[in-house]
């Protein structure tokens, strides 16, 4: 199983329209608002549907 699929499963991301890619070393522990948190860093991609250009009047 790829890192991306494993993390999406762990985070319970069910939306098939979300296209996210995680690198191998994407998980870090960082302090956030006084708490130690697990931070996932990835690339979110969105490919919009193409629509024909409307004429400009």
CHARMM-style PDB file with segment names, atoms N, HN, CA, C and O in Angstrom:
ATOM      1  N   UNK     1       0.850  -1.178   0.000  1.00  0.00      PROA
ATOM      2  CA  UNK     1       0.000   0.000   0.000  1.00  0.00      PROA
ATOM      3  C   UNK     1       0.894   1.238   0.000  1.00  0.00      PROA
ATOM      4  O   UNK     1       1.882   1.290   0.732  1.00  0.00      PROA
ATOM      5  N   UNK     2       0.554   2.228  -0.811  1.00  0.00      PROA
ATOM      6  HN  UNK     2      -0.249   2.186  -1.406  1.00  0.00      PROA
ATOM      7  CA  UNK     2       1.374   3.435  -0.899  1.00  0.00      PROA
ATOM      8  C   UNK     2       1.199   4.293   0.354  1.00  0.00      PROA
ATOM      9  O   UNK     2       0.226   4.151   1.094  1.00  0.00      PROA
ATOM     10  N   UNK     3       2.164   5.186   0.571  1.00  0.00      PROA
ATOM     11  HN  UNK     3       2.954   5.302  -0.031  1.00  0.00      PROA
ATOM     12  CA  UNK     3       2.084   6.097   1.715  1.00  0.00      PROA
ATOM     13  C   UNK     3       0.813   6.934   1.642  1.00  0.00      PROA
ATOM     14  O   UNK     3       0.134   7.139   2.648  1.00  0.00      PROA
ATOM     15  N   UNK     4       0.500   7.411   0.448  1.00  0.00      PROA
ATOM     16  HN  UNK     4       1.051   7.244  -0.369  1.00  0.00      PROA
ATOM     17  CA  UNK     4      -0.666   8.268   0.278  1.00  0.00      PROA
ATOM     18  C   UNK     4      -1.951   7.533   0.645  1.00  0.00      PROA
ATOM     19  O   UNK     4      -2.780   8.074   1.376  1.00  0.00      PROA
ATOM     20  N   UNK     5      -2.127   6.323   0.155  1.00  0.00      PROA
ATOM     21  HN  UNK     5      -1.453   5.884  -0.439  1.00  0.00      PROA
ATOM     22  CA  UNK     5      -3.342   5.562   0.468  1.00  0.00      PROA
ATOM     23  C   UNK     5      -3.420   5.219   1.947  1.00  0.00      PROA
ATOM     24  O   UNK     5      -4.500   5.263   2.535  1.00  0.00      PROA
ATOM     25  N   UNK     6      -2.301   4.882   2.549  1.00  0.00      PROA
ATOM     26  HN  UNK     6      -1.423   4.846   2.071  1.00  0.00      PROA
ATOM     27  CA  UNK     6      -2.271   4.551   3.971  1.00  0.00      PROA
ATOM     28  C   UNK     6      -2.663   5.757   4.821  1.00  0.00      PROA
ATOM     29  O   UNK     6      -3.449   5.624   5.759  1.00  0.00      PROA
ATOM     30  N   UNK     7      -2.126   6.926   4.503  1.00  0.00      PROA
ATOM     31  HN  UNK     7      -1.488   7.034   3.741  1.00  0.00      PROA
ATOM     32  CA  UNK     7      -2.439   8.134   5.272  1.00  0.00      PROA
ATOM     33  C   UNK     7      -3.888   8.553   5.055  1.00  0.00      PROA
ATOM     34  O   UNK     7      -4.564   8.934   6.011  1.00  0.00      PROA
ATOM     35  N   UNK     8      -4.384   8.490   3.803  1.00  0.00      PROA
ATOM     36  HN  UNK     8      -3.834   8.180   3.027  1.00  0.00      PROA
ATOM     37  CA  UNK     8      -5.785   8.819   3.549  1.00  0.00      PROA
ATOM     38  C   UNK     8      -6.703   7.887   4.327  1.00  0.00      PROA
ATOM     39  O   UNK     8      -7.732   8.325   4.841  1.00  0.00      PROA
ATOM     40  N   UNK     9      -6.350   6.621   4.422  1.00  0.00      PROA
ATOM     41  HN  UNK     9      -5.514   6.266   4.004  1.00  0.00      PROA
ATOM     42  CA  UNK     9      -7.135   5.664   5.189  1.00  0.00      PROA
ATOM     43  C   UNK     9      -7.058   5.978   6.681  1.00  0.00      PROA
ATOM     44  O   UNK     9      -8.072   5.927   7.376  1.00  0.00      PROA
ATOM     45  N   UNK    10      -5.871   6.301   7.176  1.00  0.00      PROA
ATOM     46  HN  UNK    10      -5.047   6.342   6.611  1.00  0.00      PROA
ATOM     47  CA  UNK    10      -5.692   6.630   8.592  1.00  0.00      PROA
ATOM     48  C   UNK    10      -6.488   7.877   8.977  1.00  0.00      PROA
ATOM     49  O   UNK    10      -7.089   7.925  10.050  1.00  0.00      PROA
ATOM     50  N   UNK    11      -6.491   8.880   8.106  1.00  0.00      PROA
ATOM     51  HN  UNK    11      -6.002   8.841   7.235  1.00  0.00      PROA
ATOM     52  CA  UNK    11      -7.205  10.129   8.376  1.00  0.00      PROA
ATOM     53  C   UNK    11      -8.682  10.054   7.986  1.00  0.00      PROA
ATOM     54  O   UNK    11      -9.419  11.027   8.147  1.00  0.00      PROA
ATOM     55  N   UNK    12      -9.109   8.906   7.475  1.00  0.00      PROA
ATOM     56  HN  UNK    12      -8.509   8.116   7.344  1.00  0.00      PROA
ATOM     57  CA  UNK    12     -10.491   8.663   7.073  1.00  0.00      PROA
ATOM     58  C   UNK    12     -10.955   9.659   6.002  1.00  0.00      PROA
ATOM     59  O   UNK    12     -12.067  10.181   6.074  1.00  0.00      PROA
ATOM     60  N   UNK    13     -10.103   9.913   5.018  1.00  0.00      PROA
ATOM     61  HN  UNK    13      -9.200   9.489   4.959  1.00  0.00      PROA
ATOM     62  CA  UNK    13     -10.454  10.775   3.884  1.00  0.00      PROA
ATOM     63  C   UNK    13     -11.154   9.895   2.853  1.00  0.00      PROA
ATOM     64  O   UNK    13     -10.522   9.077   2.185  1.00  0.00      PROA
ATOM     65  N   UNK    14     -12.467  10.077   2.734  1.00  0.00      PROA
ATOM     66  HN  UNK    14     -12.981  10.742   3.276  1.00  0.00      PROA
ATOM     67  CA  UNK    14     -13.271   9.214   1.875  1.00  0.00      PROA
ATOM     68  C   UNK    14     -13.619   9.850   0.535  1.00  0.00      PROA
ATOM     69  O   UNK    14     -14.008   9.147  -0.398  1.00  0.00      PROA
ATOM     70  N   UNK    15     -13.487  11.156   0.427  1.00  0.00      PROA
ATOM     71  HN  UNK    15     -13.171  11.727   1.185  1.00  0.00      PROA
ATOM     72  CA  UNK    15     -13.860  11.871  -0.792  1.00  0.00      PROA
ATOM     73  C   UNK    15     -12.909  11.502  -1.929  1.00  0.00      PROA
ATOM     74  O   UNK    15     -11.707  11.751  -1.840  1.00  0.00      PROA
ATOM     75  N   UNK    16     -13.441  10.914  -2.983  1.00  0.00      PROA
ATOM     76  HN  UNK    16     -14.417  10.711  -3.055  1.00  0.00      PROA
ATOM     77  CA  UNK    16     -12.619  10.496  -4.118  1.00  0.00      PROA
ATOM     78  C   UNK    16     -12.153  11.679  -4.956  1.00  0.00      PROA
ATOM     79  O   UNK    16     -11.237  11.538  -5.766  1.00  0.00      PROA
ATOM     80  N   UNK    17     -12.776  12.851  -4.772  1.00  0.00      PROA
ATOM     81  HN  UNK    17     -13.521  12.965  -4.114  1.00  0.00      PROA
ATOM     82  CA  UNK    17     -12.379  14.039  -5.522  1.00  0.00      PROA
ATOM     83  C   UNK    17     -11.139  14.706  -4.938  1.00  0.00      PROA
ATOM     84  O   UNK    17     -10.551  15.581  -5.573  1.00  0.00      PROA
ATOM     85  N   UNK    18     -10.740  14.303  -3.744  1.00  0.00      PROA
ATOM     86  HN  UNK    18     -11.218  13.592  -3.228  1.00  0.00      PROA
ATOM     87  CA  UNK    18      -9.546  14.867  -3.125  1.00  0.00      PROA
ATOM     88  C   UNK    18      -8.336  14.119  -3.660  1.00  0.00      PROA
ATOM     89  O   UNK    18      -8.183  12.919  -3.434  1.00  0.00      PROA
ATOM     90  N   UNK    19      -7.486  14.833  -4.365  1.00  0.00      PROA
ATOM     91  HN  UNK    19      -7.610  15.808  -4.549  1.00  0.00      PROA
ATOM     92  CA  UNK    19      -6.267  14.254  -4.924  1.00  0.00      PROA
ATOM     93  C   UNK    19      -5.099  14.829  -4.139  1.00  0.00      PROA
ATOM     94  O   UNK    19      -4.687  15.967  -4.367  1.00  0.00      PROA
ATOM     95  N   UNK    20      -4.573  14.044  -3.220  1.00  0.00      PROA
ATOM     96  HN  UNK    20      -4.908  13.121  -3.035  1.00  0.00      PROA
ATOM     97  CA  UNK    20      -3.493  14.504  -2.355  1.00  0.00      PROA
ATOM     98  C   UNK    20      -2.355  13.500  -2.429  1.00  0.00      PROA
ATOM     99  O   UNK    20      -2.577  12.294  -2.534  1.00  0.00      PROA
ATOM    100  N   UNK    21      -1.139  14.014  -2.374  1.00  0.00      PROA
ATOM    101  HN  UNK    21      -0.959  14.994  -2.289  1.00  0.00      PROA
ATOM    102  CA  UNK    21       0.034  13.157  -2.450  1.00  0.00      PROA
ATOM    103  C   UNK    21       0.942  13.451  -1.261  1.00  0.00      PROA
ATOM    104  O   UNK    21       1.278  14.605  -0.996  1.00  0.00      PROA
ATOM    105  N   UNK    22       1.336  12.403  -0.550  1.00  0.00      PROA
ATOM    106  HN  UNK    22       1.063  11.465  -0.765  1.00  0.00      PROA
ATOM    107  CA  UNK    22       2.249  12.521   0.579  1.00  0.00      PROA
ATOM    108  C   UNK    22       3.584  11.900   0.205  1.00  0.00      PROA
ATOM    109  O   UNK    22       3.632  10.806  -0.358  1.00  0.00      PROA
ATOM    110  N   UNK    23       4.662  12.594   0.518  1.00  0.00      PROA
ATOM    111  HN  UNK    23       4.624  13.483   0.976  1.00  0.00      PROA
ATOM    112  CA  UNK    23       6.005  12.055   0.305  1.00  0.00      PROA
ATOM    113  C   UNK    23       6.307  11.026   1.392  1.00  0.00      PROA
ATOM    114  O   UNK    23       5.528  10.868   2.332  1.00  0.00      PROA
ATOM    115  N   UNK    24       7.421  10.335   1.269  1.00  0.00      PROA
ATOM    116  HN  UNK    24       8.054  10.464   0.506  1.00  0.00      PROA
ATOM    117  CA  UNK    24       7.777   9.279   2.214  1.00  0.00      PROA
ATOM    118  C   UNK    24       7.979   9.817   3.631  1.00  0.00      PROA
ATOM    119  O   UNK    24       7.547   9.180   4.592  1.00  0.00      PROA
ATOM    120  N   UNK    25       8.621  10.967   3.778  1.00  0.00      PROA
ATOM    121  HN  UNK    25       8.971  11.485   2.998  1.00  0.00      PROA
ATOM    122  CA  UNK    25       8.887  11.540   5.104  1.00  0.00      PROA
ATOM    123  C   UNK    25       7.967  12.730   5.360  1.00  0.00      PROA
ATOM    124  O   UNK    25       8.443  13.842   5.591  1.00  0.00      PROA
ATOM    125  N   UNK    26       6.671  12.507   5.321  1.00  0.00      PROA
ATOM    126  HN  UNK    26       6.285  11.603   5.133  1.00  0.00      PROA
ATOM    127  CA  UNK    26       5.717  13.610   5.407  1.00  0.00      PROA
ATOM    128  C   UNK    26       5.198  13.859   6.818  1.00  0.00      PROA
ATOM    129  O   UNK    26       4.514  14.857   7.045  1.00  0.00      PROA
ATOM    130  N   UNK    27       5.497  12.997   7.757  1.00  0.00      PROA
ATOM    131  HN  UNK    27       6.053  12.186   7.572  1.00  0.00      PROA
ATOM    132  CA  UNK    27       4.961  13.110   9.109  1.00  0.00      PROA
ATOM    133  C   UNK    27       6.022  13.644  10.056  1.00  0.00      PROA
ATOM    134  O   UNK    27       7.124  13.103  10.147  1.00  0.00      PROA
ATOM    135  N   UNK    28       5.670  14.724  10.766  1.00  0.00      PROA
ATOM    136  HN  UNK    28       4.775  15.163  10.692  1.00  0.00      PROA
ATOM    137  CA  UNK    28       6.581  15.294  11.758  1.00  0.00      PROA
ATOM    138  C   UNK    28       5.807  15.562  13.041  1.00  0.00      PROA
ATOM    139  O   UNK    28       4.583  15.691  13.029  1.00  0.00      PROA
ATOM    140  N   UNK    29       6.534  15.644  14.141  1.00  0.00      PROA
ATOM    141  HN  UNK    29       7.529  15.540  14.151  1.00  0.00      PROA
ATOM    142  CA  UNK    29       5.958  16.078  15.413  1.00  0.00      PROA
ATOM    143  C   UNK    29       6.381  17.521  15.617  1.00  0.00      PROA
ATOM    144  O   UNK    29       7.570  17.840  15.594  1.00  0.00      PROA
ATOM    145  N   UNK    30       5.394  18.394  15.818  1.00  0.00      PROA
ATOM    146  HN  UNK    30       4.428  18.134  15.836  1.00  0.00      PROA
ATOM    147  CA  UNK    30       5.671  19.811  16.003  1.00  0.00      PROA
ATOM    148  C   UNK    30       4.818  20.343  17.144  1.00  0.00      PROA
ATOM    149  O   UNK    30       3.747  19.814  17.442  1.00  0.00      PROA
ATOM    150  N   UNK    31       5.313  21.391  17.769  1.00  0.00      PROA
ATOM    151  HN  UNK    31       6.183  21.821  17.526  1.00  0.00      PROA
ATOM    152  CA  UNK    31       4.553  22.043  18.819  1.00  0.00      PROA
ATOM    153  C   UNK    31       3.616  23.057  18.172  1.00  0.00      PROA
ATOM    154  O   UNK    31       4.061  23.924  17.419  1.00  0.00      PROA
ATOM    155  N   UNK    32       2.321  22.951  18.461  1.00  0.00      PROA
ATOM    156  HN  UNK    32       1.960  22.247  19.072  1.00  0.00      PROA
ATOM    157  CA  UNK    32       1.313  23.844  17.908  1.00  0.00      PROA
ATOM    158  C   UNK    32       0.364  24.246  19.026  1.00  0.00      PROA
ATOM    159  O   UNK    32      -0.311  23.402  19.614  1.00  0.00      PROA
ATOM    160  N   UNK    33       0.318  25.538  19.312  1.00  0.00      PROA
ATOM    161  HN  UNK    33       0.867  26.224  18.834  1.00  0.00      PROA
ATOM    162  CA  UNK    33      -0.529  26.083  20.381  1.00  0.00      PROA
ATOM    163  C   UNK    33      -0.276  25.370  21.703  1.00  0.00      PROA
ATOM    164  O   UNK    33      -1.213  25.059  22.439  1.00  0.00      PROA
ATOM    165  N   UNK    34       0.988  25.114  21.997  1.00  0.00      PROA
ATOM    166  HN  UNK    34       1.749  25.367  21.399  1.00  0.00      PROA
ATOM    167  CA  UNK    34       1.367  24.516  23.270  1.00  0.00      PROA
ATOM    168  C   UNK    34       1.227  23.005  23.342  1.00  0.00      PROA
ATOM    169  O   UNK    34       1.515  22.418  24.384  1.00  0.00      PROA
ATOM    170  N   UNK    35       0.799  22.364  22.275  1.00  0.00      PROA
ATOM    171  HN  UNK    35       0.565  22.842  21.428  1.00  0.00      PROA
ATOM    172  CA  UNK    35       0.611  20.914  22.249  1.00  0.00      PROA
ATOM    173  C   UNK    35       1.548  20.294  21.222  1.00  0.00      PROA
ATOM    174  O   UNK    35       1.821  20.895  20.184  1.00  0.00      PROA
ATOM    175  N   UNK    36       2.040  19.097  21.509  1.00  0.00      PROA
ATOM    176  HN  UNK    36       1.818  18.609  22.353  1.00  0.00      PROA
ATOM    177  CA  UNK    36       2.808  18.344  20.522  1.00  0.00      PROA
ATOM    178  C   UNK    36       1.801  17.651  19.596  1.00  0.00      PROA
ATOM    179  O   UNK    36       0.945  16.896  20.056  1.00  0.00      PROA
ATOM    180  N   UNK    37       1.910  17.912  18.304  1.00  0.00      PROA
ATOM    181  HN  UNK    37       2.606  18.525  17.930  1.00  0.00      PROA
ATOM    182  CA  UNK    37       0.957  17.398  17.318  1.00  0.00      PROA
ATOM    183  C   UNK    37       1.686  16.643  16.213  1.00  0.00      PROA
ATOM    184  O   UNK    37       2.861  16.890  15.943  1.00  0.00      PROA
ATOM    185  N   UNK    38       0.979  15.734  15.588  1.00  0.00      PROA
ATOM    186  HN  UNK    38       0.024  15.534  15.807  1.00  0.00      PROA
ATOM    187  CA  UNK    38       1.476  15.072  14.389  1.00  0.00      PROA
ATOM    188  C   UNK    38       1.028  15.905  13.193  1.00  0.00      PROA
ATOM    189  O   UNK    38      -0.164  16.151  13.013  1.00  0.00      PROA
ATOM    190  N   UNK    39       1.983  16.336  12.380  1.00  0.00      PROA
ATOM    191  HN  UNK    39       2.952  16.136  12.526  1.00  0.00      PROA
ATOM    192  CA  UNK    39       1.703  17.185  11.227  1.00  0.00      PROA
ATOM    193  C   UNK    39       2.004  16.396   9.954  1.00  0.00      PROA
ATOM    194  O   UNK    39       3.121  15.922   9.750  1.00  0.00      PROA
ATOM    195  N   UNK    40       0.990  16.266   9.105  1.00  0.00      PROA
ATOM    196  HN  UNK    40       0.082  16.651   9.271  1.00  0.00      PROA
ATOM    197  CA  UNK    40       1.153  15.629   7.800  1.00  0.00      PROA
ATOM    198  C   UNK    40       1.338  16.724   6.767  1.00  0.00      PROA
ATOM    199  O   UNK    40       0.538  17.657   6.705  1.00  0.00      PROA
ATOM    200  N   UNK    41       2.378  16.625   5.958  1.00  0.00      PROA
ATOM    201  HN  UNK    41       3.028  15.867   6.008  1.00  0.00      PROA
ATOM    202  CA  UNK    41       2.617  17.603   4.902  1.00  0.00      PROA
ATOM    203  C   UNK    41       2.494  16.893   3.560  1.00  0.00      PROA
ATOM    204  O   UNK    41       3.148  15.878   3.318  1.00  0.00      PROA
ATOM    205  N   UNK    42       1.647  17.439   2.692  1.00  0.00      PROA
ATOM    206  HN  UNK    42       1.116  18.263   2.889  1.00  0.00      PROA
ATOM    207  CA  UNK    42       1.427  16.829   1.390  1.00  0.00      PROA
ATOM    208  C   UNK    42       1.087  17.874   0.355  1.00  0.00      PROA
ATOM    209  O   UNK    42       1.047  19.070   0.646  1.00  0.00      PROA
ATOM    210  N   UNK    43       0.845  17.413  -0.850  1.00  0.00      PROA
ATOM    211  HN  UNK    43       0.878  16.442  -1.087  1.00  0.00      PROA
ATOM    212  CA  UNK    43       0.495  18.281  -1.966  1.00  0.00      PROA
ATOM    213  C   UNK    43      -0.942  17.995  -2.367  1.00  0.00      PROA
ATOM    214  O   UNK    43      -1.288  16.874  -2.738  1.00  0.00      PROA
ATOM    215  N   UNK    44      -1.770  19.023  -2.287  1.00  0.00      PROA
ATOM    216  HN  UNK    44      -1.489  19.934  -1.986  1.00  0.00      PROA
ATOM    217  CA  UNK    44      -3.164  18.913  -2.674  1.00  0.00      PROA
ATOM    218  C   UNK    44      -3.300  19.417  -4.103  1.00  0.00      PROA
ATOM    219  O   UNK    44      -2.860  20.521  -4.425  1.00  0.00      PROA
ATOM    220  N   UNK    45      -3.911  18.602  -4.955  1.00  0.00      PROA
ATOM    221  HN  UNK    45      -4.268  17.705  -4.693  1.00  0.00      PROA
ATOM    222  CA  UNK    45      -4.067  18.977  -6.356  1.00  0.00      PROA
ATOM    223  C   UNK    45      -5.547  19.013  -6.700  1.00  0.00      PROA
ATOM    224  O   UNK    45      -6.326  18.167  -6.262  1.00  0.00      PROA
ATOM    225  N   UNK    46      -5.912  20.003  -7.487  1.00  0.00      PROA
ATOM    226  HN  UNK    46      -5.279  20.690  -7.843  1.00  0.00      PROA
ATOM    227  CA  UNK    46      -7.290  20.145  -7.937  1.00  0.00      PROA
ATOM    228  C   UNK    46      -7.271  20.401  -9.436  1.00  0.00      PROA
ATOM    229  O   UNK    46      -6.616  21.332  -9.904  1.00  0.00      PROA
ATOM    230  N   UNK    47      -7.977  19.591 -10.173  1.00  0.00      PROA
ATOM    231  HN  UNK    47      -8.509  18.835  -9.793  1.00  0.00      PROA
ATOM    232  CA  UNK    47      -8.071  19.764 -11.619  1.00  0.00      PROA
ATOM    233  C   UNK    47      -9.504  20.169 -11.944  1.00  0.00      PROA
ATOM    234  O   UNK    47     -10.403  19.327 -11.938  1.00  0.00      PROA
ATOM    235  N   UNK    48      -9.723  21.451 -12.227  1.00  0.00      PROA
ATOM    236  HN  UNK    48      -8.993  22.134 -12.232  1.00  0.00      PROA
ATOM    237  CA  UNK    48     -11.089  21.897 -12.514  1.00  0.00      PROA
ATOM    238  C   UNK    48     -11.571  21.368 -13.858  1.00  0.00      PROA
ATOM    239  O   UNK    48     -10.784  21.085 -14.761  1.00  0.00      PROA
ATOM    240  N   UNK    49     -12.889  21.246 -13.958  1.00  0.00      PROA
ATOM    241  HN  UNK    49     -13.529  21.476 -13.224  1.00  0.00      PROA
ATOM    242  CA  UNK    49     -13.472  20.841 -15.229  1.00  0.00      PROA
ATOM    243  C   UNK    49     -13.314  21.985 -16.219  1.00  0.00      PROA
ATOM    244  O   UNK    49     -13.339  23.156 -15.839  1.00  0.00      PROA
ATOM    245  N   UNK    50     -13.154  21.640 -17.482  1.00  0.00      PROA
ATOM    246  HN  UNK    50     -13.135  20.689 -17.790  1.00  0.00      PROA
ATOM    247  CA  UNK    50     -12.988  22.666 -18.507  1.00  0.00      PROA
ATOM    248  C   UNK    50     -14.353  23.086 -19.037  1.00  0.00      PROA
ATOM    249  O   UNK    50     -15.209  22.255 -19.340  1.00  0.00      PROA
ATOM    250  N   UNK    51     -14.530  24.388 -19.140  1.00  0.00      PROA
ATOM    251  HN  UNK    51     -13.835  25.064 -18.894  1.00  0.00      PROA
ATOM    252  CA  UNK    51     -15.740  24.952 -19.707  1.00  0.00      PROA
ATOM    253  C   UNK    51     -15.341  25.821 -20.891  1.00  0.00      PROA
ATOM    254  O   UNK    51     -14.298  26.474 -20.852  1.00  0.00      PROA
ATOM    255  N   UNK    52     -16.153  25.839 -21.940  1.00  0.00      PROA
ATOM    256  HN  UNK    52     -17.000  25.309 -21.972  1.00  0.00      PROA
ATOM    257  CA  UNK    52     -15.818  26.718 -23.071  1.00  0.00      PROA
ATOM    258  C   UNK    52     -15.893  28.176 -22.626  1.00  0.00      PROA
ATOM    259  O   UNK    52     -16.721  28.544 -21.792  1.00  0.00      PROA
ATOM    260  N   UNK    53     -15.027  28.986 -23.189  1.00  0.00      PROA
ATOM    261  HN  UNK    53     -14.354  28.687 -23.866  1.00  0.00      PROA
ATOM    262  CA  UNK    53     -15.016  30.405 -22.842  1.00  0.00      PROA
ATOM    263  C   UNK    53     -16.282  31.078 -23.353  1.00  0.00      PROA
ATOM    264  O   UNK    53     -16.720  30.843 -24.479  1.00  0.00      PROA
ATOM    265  N   UNK    54     -16.849  31.904 -22.515  1.00  0.00      PROA
ATOM    266  HN  UNK    54     -16.493  32.095 -21.600  1.00  0.00      PROA
ATOM    267  CA  UNK    54     -18.027  32.653 -22.925  1.00  0.00      PROA
ATOM    268  C   UNK    54     -17.584  33.864 -23.738  1.00  0.00      PROA
ATOM    269  O   UNK    54     -16.537  34.447 -23.459  1.00  0.00      PROA
ATOM    270  N   UNK    55     -18.364  34.242 -24.734  1.00  0.00      PROA
ATOM    271  HN  UNK    55     -19.215  33.768 -24.961  1.00  0.00      PROA
ATOM    272  CA  UNK    55     -17.970  35.421 -25.527  1.00  0.00      PROA
ATOM    273  C   UNK    55     -18.035  36.684 -24.675  1.00  0.00      PROA
ATOM    274  O   UNK    55     -18.910  36.824 -23.821  1.00  0.00      PROA
ATOM    275  N   UNK    56     -17.120  37.582 -24.911  1.00  0.00      PROA
ATOM    276  HN  UNK    56     -16.409  37.468 -25.605  1.00  0.00      PROA
ATOM    277  CA  UNK    56     -17.092  38.856 -24.200  1.00  0.00      PROA
ATOM    278  C   UNK    56     -17.774  39.892 -25.080  1.00  0.00      PROA
ATOM    279  O   UNK    56     -17.387  40.073 -26.234  1.00  0.00      PROA
ATOM    280  N   UNK    57     -18.777  40.570 -24.551  1.00  0.00      PROA
ATOM    281  HN  UNK    57     -19.091  40.423 -23.613  1.00  0.00      PROA
ATOM    282  CA  UNK    57     -19.527  41.574 -25.318  1.00  0.00      PROA
ATOM    283  C   UNK    57     -19.083  42.957 -24.939  1.00  0.00      PROA
ATOM    284  OT1 UNK    57     -19.596  43.939 -25.475  1.00  0.00      PROA
TER     285      UNK     57
END
